[in-house]
Amino acid sequence: MSGEACVVCGMRDGRGLVDVVLPGGVPVMLCGSHALMHERTGRTAANVAELRTCVGERRGTKRRGGREIGEVDELAESLSSAFAGERRTGERRSV
């Protein structure tokens, strides 16, 4: 195959990698998520560049409303800010 990492995202954990052969006969390694995305797109990618375009990162780093770059996951950001005051610091940790 093409290597030991997903050709789209670079994930190297062998437990989540699968071998996929593109329609042109090109063998590639994909993580499970990108393999599933590739299967569900219904489009055929003839090479790695087309595959990356077809199933690559779809989330932008700009927030809605044109605000500055922030966390992509709004739910994670909300949870993080909600509990930020409760985070332990070095002096508050129990022994």
C-alpha positions as CSV (number, residue, x, y, z in Angstrom):
1,M,0.0,0.0,0.0
2,S,1.0,3.6,-0.1
3,G,2.4,3.8,3.4
4,E,1.5,3.4,7.0
5,A,-0.7,6.5,7.4
6,C,-4.0,7.8,6.1
7,V,-3.2,9.7,2.9
8,V,-5.8,12.3,3.8
9,C,-5.3,13.1,7.4
10,G,-2.0,11.3,8.3
11,M,-3.4,9.1,11.1
12,R,-0.9,6.4,11.9
13,D,-2.8,4.1,14.3
14,G,-2.9,0.8,12.5
15,R,-6.0,-0.3,14.3
16,G,-8.0,2.3,12.4
17,L,-6.4,2.0,8.9
18,V,-7.8,0.2,5.9
19,D,-6.4,-0.5,2.5
20,V,-8.4,1.0,-0.4
21,V,-7.9,0.6,-4.1
22,L,-8.9,3.6,-6.2
23,P,-10.8,3.0,-9.5
24,G,-7.6,3.7,-11.4
25,G,-5.9,0.8,-9.6
26,V,-4.0,3.0,-7.2
27,P,-3.7,1.4,-3.8
28,V,-4.0,3.8,-0.8
29,M,-4.2,3.7,3.0
30,L,-7.1,5.5,4.6
31,C,-8.4,5.8,8.2
32,G,-11.8,4.3,8.8
33,S,-13.5,7.7,8.7
34,H,-12.0,8.7,5.4
35,A,-12.6,5.3,3.9
36,L,-16.3,5.6,4.9
37,M,-16.5,9.1,3.5
38,H,-14.9,7.9,0.2
39,E,-17.4,5.1,0.0
40,R,-20.4,7.3,0.6
41,T,-19.4,10.2,-1.7
42,G,-20.5,8.3,-4.8
43,R,-17.7,10.0,-6.7
44,T,-14.6,8.1,-7.9
45,A,-11.2,9.6,-7.2
46,A,-8.6,8.5,-9.8
47,N,-5.6,9.6,-7.6
48,V,-4.7,10.8,-4.1
49,A,-5.1,14.5,-4.9
50,E,-8.7,14.0,-6.1
51,L,-9.3,11.8,-3.0
52,R,-8.0,14.5,-0.7
53,T,-10.2,17.1,-2.4
54,C,-13.3,14.8,-2.3
55,V,-13.0,13.7,1.4
56,G,-10.6,16.1,2.9
57,E,-11.3,18.4,5.9
58,R,-14.7,20.1,5.4
59,R,-14.8,22.2,8.6
60,G,-13.5,25.7,8.3
61,T,-11.5,27.5,11.0
62,K,-13.5,30.7,10.8
63,R,-16.6,31.0,13.0
64,R,-20.0,31.9,11.7
65,G,-20.4,35.6,11.3
66,G,-16.9,36.1,10.1
67,R,-15.3,36.3,13.6
68,E,-11.7,35.5,14.2
69,I,-10.3,32.0,14.0
70,G,-11.3,29.9,17.1
71,E,-12.1,26.4,18.0
72,V,-13.9,24.6,15.2
73,D,-16.2,22.7,17.5
74,E,-18.6,25.2,19.0
75,L,-20.0,22.7,21.5
76,A,-16.5,21.9,22.8
77,E,-15.7,25.6,23.1
78,S,-19.0,26.1,25.1
79,L,-18.3,23.3,27.4
80,S,-14.7,24.4,27.9
81,S,-15.7,27.9,28.8
82,A,-18.5,26.8,31.1
83,F,-16.2,24.7,33.2
84,A,-13.1,26.8,32.9
85,G,-13.6,28.3,36.4
86,E,-13.7,24.9,38.0
87,R,-10.4,23.6,36.6
88,R,-8.0,22.5,39.2
89,T,-4.7,24.3,39.5
90,G,-1.5,23.0,41.0
91,E,-2.3,24.2,44.5
92,R,-5.8,22.8,44.5
93,R,-4.9,19.2,43.7
94,S,-5.4,16.6,46.3
95,V,-2.5,14.5,47.4
